[in-house]
C-alpha cells in the first residue's frame, strides 16, 4: 500500500523516572509482563504491517531494544532499529532517519501506546482525502484507578484532562486547530482565514492526539528541511502544518501532479488534463480548502485530516506513571483481549510454575508470572506480579505492579504502587502510591505514602 | 398519455432507419406486411435463397457497413425466412429490436395500456387485429415485425398452426451461431402460431399459452444454438477475429434482460449459455435475494459487510448493507488488502464514502486507478500477462462493486479495458504491453469523456437561445459545461436548478454557476410543477441510456421529464455515447441502486433531535428506501445530445450497434 511505518520508541522518558532506568528503556517497560513495544508491534502486525523502522533515542537503549526485538519477533517481522542521539525530539529523530524514508506516505506511531485501533483506518482516511497529514484522535481515557486508591493519584489524574484543544470542521474531517491545553493560559489565537474558509469550527477538549500520524513523505521532509528548529512533531510540525494549511509552502501536490502527467506519456494535451481534473474535483463535494483555493487562485493548500477513533476502542499512551498503572490494570482487566493471554475461570492468569502458599488468594484481574513464589495467607488483588518474584507470607498487594525478580518480605502491605525489578522490600513495609526504583531496598517496618524511592 | 405516445412515437419509429428506403409511405406500411407475407412464408417451407435478396440487397445505405453485413448474410436469410417480409436493415438490429417488444408483451401487466392492447388484439377478427398490431407497433420500434406476424396468423390458419414445429425443426438443422436471433424469430413465430387457434378463448388463457409456447421454443432454440455453436466455429473462422467482440457484446443482451423479467427459461440451459458468454459480458447484476449466490459472493468478498436488517421487500434483489459499518470496516482493513492496488483502493474508498459522485467522475477515477495499477504491475513468473492481468482487474472490479455497484458507463469502460488486454499481441514485451494499455486507457478517457463532452457542448449550445430559461436537475458535469460555455459565448439566459434531498448535488452546481455570474434560481423538486411554468427547456444529465431509449438517471429525473412533458417543455438529455447500453430497461425496480436509508430520515436541521431519530430506527414497521436512480421512458425525452450528434431516443440502438463495433472497440 506504499506506506512506511516508523515507530518512535523514545529513550529514557523523564516522565516515568523511577520506572525506567538505564537497564529498562521506556519501550521495554513491562505491561502485564510484556514490553510495551510488543503491543505496538502486535497491533501493526495484525494490520499486516511487517516492515517497520523503530527509532530509539540513545545507543544503549537502541541496543537493548534491538536485542529484545531480535529475540522476540525476528521470525515474523522485518524490523530495523535506528539509534538517534538523545534529546533530539521526535522531529529530530525523523530528520535523522529521513534517508530511510522512501514510500509515498509515512505512518508514524508512538512506541508507547497500548491500543486496539487499527492503524489502517488512519491510513485509509489519509489516502481518501489525499491529505498532507492525518492525525488520529481518540477519546480521553478515563484516567485514575476505578475504585480504591484513587485518592493519592489525583494530582496526576487531573493533568491529562485538558491535554489537547482541538478544532475541527463541521464534518469532523479536517483539523483546524490544535494546541496543548497546558500551553494555553489565558487566550489563544485562531487563524482568521481558516475560520472564514471553514465557516464553522468545533473546539473539543474531550479528544486527544493519539500520536499516530500519517504524513505525506514529501510534506514531512520538506517541513523538516525548511524548519531546522522544529524539535517535536506534535508541538512544532503538526501545529505548523495546521496553521499553514491554507497557504501551503509545501508543494507536494503540485509535484505529484506533474509526475503523473509525465507518466502518462503521450497526453500532450495539457488542456485535457485540466478538464479532467476539473471533472474529478467538481464531482466531489468541495472541501473548504478547494473553495478557498479557487477563490484566491494561486494559493496552494494542503489538507490536515483527522481520524476519530471509535469510543469503544481502547487507547492509552504510556506517558505517565498513572497511565502505567492504568494500562496494567486494564490489560489484565477490562481490555484483556489486548494482552493475548488466556484467562482462567477466575479471570486471572497464574502461571503454572508459580507457587502459592496455603490460604493465599489471588483475586480476579491478577497476573502471576512464571516462577514466582507467594507465601502463606497472602492476598493479591488487581495486581500484576512479574516473573520469579519472591513474596513472603501475610502480604497484601492491591492495585500494584511488581516487576520481575522483586523480593517482598513478610507482612508487607502494598497499595497502588510500582515495585521495579530486583527491588527489595523488607519485612512489614507499608507502601501506598509509591514507586520503588529497580534494585532499591526499602527498609523494614517503614511506612510510606506517595513517595518515590530512587537512588540519588 | 396514450394518444401522445402514439402520436409521438410512430413517426419516429419509421424514421430512424429500421426500415429501409424501399419502405412504402407510412400509411400503407400497415398493409404492406400482409401482402408480402405470402412470399416469405413460402420461402420458409422451400428454403431461403429467395429471401436472401431483399435483406441482402436492399439495405439502407445509411446504416450498415457492407462488409459486416455480408458476414452475417446467413443470419439475415434465416431472419427473413422466419416471418418478416419487411426488408430488415440487419440481423443485429432485428435481433435487438425484437426483444424489447417481446418483453413488453410478457410483462404487459407493468403497463396497463399495453397489456390491454396485447390481450384484445387476437380476440378480434383479421381486420381488427391488423389495427391492434399497428397499435402494438408504435410501442416499440420493431413494429413491423410484429404487425407482420400477427396478421399472418389471421390469414393462413394452417400455416400458422404448422409454424411452431416448423420453426423448431429449422432451428435444429440450420447453422445456429445465431441462437439468439432464432429465439427471437421463434418467439415471433409462436406468437403468430398461437394467436389464431386461441382466438376464441379468454384473453388471459391466451396469454399464458403464448408464454408457454414461447418458453418451449426458447429452450429448444438455446439447445440447438449450443449444439450448433460447436460445429459452427470453422465456418466463421476468418470472421471471428473481428466480429467476436462486437457479437458477444450484443448477443447476450436479450437473454440477460429476459431472465429477470420472465424467469421462466429453464435454469440449466440458461446457466450453460451464460457460461459461454461470461467472458465477454460485463457481469450481470447479481440478484441479492438469491441466497446461494449471495453466500458464494460473500465467501469471495474482500470487504466484510453486514446486511441491513430492515430491508424493503420489493428491492431485496439489490444489495443492501449497513452503511455505517462499511466505511470503518473497509478502512480498518487498509493494510490487509494486499491484493488491491492502493490506487484502486483509494477509488473504492471514495466511492463508498461518496467523495466522488457523478458517473463521469467515477468512471474516470476508476480508469486512472487502473492505469496506475497497470503501471505498477509486473507479471509473476510462469504466468501469462493477459491472463494474470485480467484476473487482477477482475479482482479490482469486484472490490469496487463491493464498495458501490458499478454504473453502466463503468461497466462499458471495464469491458473496453478487458478487450484491450485480450487483444494484446502475444509477442509484445511486458513494458510495451503495459504502456500500450495505459495509453489505451488514456485515449479512452480523452475520447469518451473529454472530447465527447466538448462535442456535446458544441451541439447543445445551439439549442440555447437568448432569453431562455433553462431548467436542470441535480448535477451533471456536461450540463454544467454547456451552461458555462453558453454563458461564455454571450448567450443571455437564466438557469433554474432543481435539486432534491438527500444529496443536494444541485448546490454544487449552483455555487459554481453563481460564481461565474450566471443568473440562477434554485429550488427543490417539490416545486417542480410550479417552476416548470417558467422553463423553456430542460437539460438533464444521464447515468446511462438503454437501447429502448429509457433514460437511467438520478432519482427524480423522470418526474422532471414528465412534468416538462405535461407543460410541453422540450427535454434534452446530455449523455456521452459510452454510457449507452444495449440492455433494455422497463422499470426502475429491476436494476437500481440503494443509497443509505438513513440519509432519507436525517434532515440536517433536525439532527439534534436524537430521541426522534431513535424511535425511527427501532420501528420495525418503518422501512426507509433511498433509491438512487430512476428510469424515464423514452416518450418523455425530446432529444438526446451525445457525441454523435443530436438524436431521438429511438436512435440509441443504432448508435450502440454501429459505433460499438468499429469505433468503440467495446
Contacts between the chains, C-beta under 8 A, distances in Angstrom:
chain1	res1	chain2	res2	distance
A	1	B	334	6.5
A	1	B	335	5.9
A	1	B	337	8.0
A	1	B	338	7.7
A	1	B	342	4.7
A	1	B	345	7.2
A	2	B	342	5.4
A	3	B	335	7.1
A	47	B	334	7.3
A	47	B	335	4.2
A	47	B	336	6.3
A	48	B	335	4.7
A	48	B	336	4.5
A	48	B	338	6.7
A	49	B	335	5.3
A	118	B	331	8.0
A	118	B	332	3.7
A	118	B	333	7.7
A	118	B	334	7.6
A	119	B	334	8.0
A	119	B	335	7.3
A	120	B	331	6.3
A	120	B	332	5.1
A	120	B	333	6.0
A	120	B	334	3.1
A	120	B	335	4.6
A	120	B	336	7.0
A	121	B	328	6.7
A	121	B	331	4.6
A	121	B	332	4.8
A	121	B	334	6.8
A	123	B	331	7.9
A	123	B	334	4.7
A	123	B	335	6.8
A	124	B	330	7.1
A	124	B	331	3.3
A	124	B	332	7.6
A	124	B	334	4.2
A	124	B	345	7.9
A	124	B	349	5.9
A	125	B	331	6.4
A	127	B	334	7.7
A	127	B	342	6.9
A	127	B	345	7.2
A	127	B	346	4.8
A	127	B	349	6.8
A	128	B	331	7.7
A	128	B	346	6.4
A	128	B	349	4.6
A	128	B	350	5.9
A	128	B	353	6.2
A	128	B	355	6.4
A	129	B	355	7.9
A	263	B	375	6.8
A	264	B	371	7.5
A	264	B	438	7.0
A	264	B	439	7.9
A	264	B	442	5.6
A	265	B	435	6.9
A	265	B	438	7.3
A	265	B	439	6.4
A	265	B	442	7.8
A	266	B	439	5.8
A	266	B	442	7.2
A	267	B	442	5.6
A	267	B	446	7.4
A	269	B	446	7.1
A	272	B	446	5.5
A	272	B	450	5.0
A	275	B	450	5.2
A	275	B	453	7.6
A	276	B	364	6.4
A	276	B	445	6.8
A	276	B	449	7.8
A	276	B	450	6.4
A	279	B	358	8.0
A	279	B	360	5.7
A	279	B	361	5.5
A	279	B	364	6.3
A	279	B	449	7.1
A	279	B	450	7.9
A	279	B	477	5.4
A	280	B	356	7.2
A	280	B	361	5.3
A	280	B	364	6.2
A	280	B	365	6.2
A	282	B	358	7.6
A	282	B	361	7.2
A	282	B	477	5.7
A	282	B	480	7.1
A	282	B	508	7.0
A	282	B	512	7.2
A	283	B	356	5.2
A	283	B	357	5.8
A	283	B	358	4.0
A	283	B	360	7.3
A	283	B	361	3.0
A	283	B	362	7.3
A	283	B	477	6.9
A	284	B	350	7.5
A	284	B	355	4.9
A	284	B	356	5.4
A	284	B	357	7.3
A	284	B	361	7.4
A	285	B	355	7.3
A	285	B	508	6.9
A	286	B	508	7.2
A	286	B	511	8.0
A	294	B	515	7.9
A	310	B	328	7.2
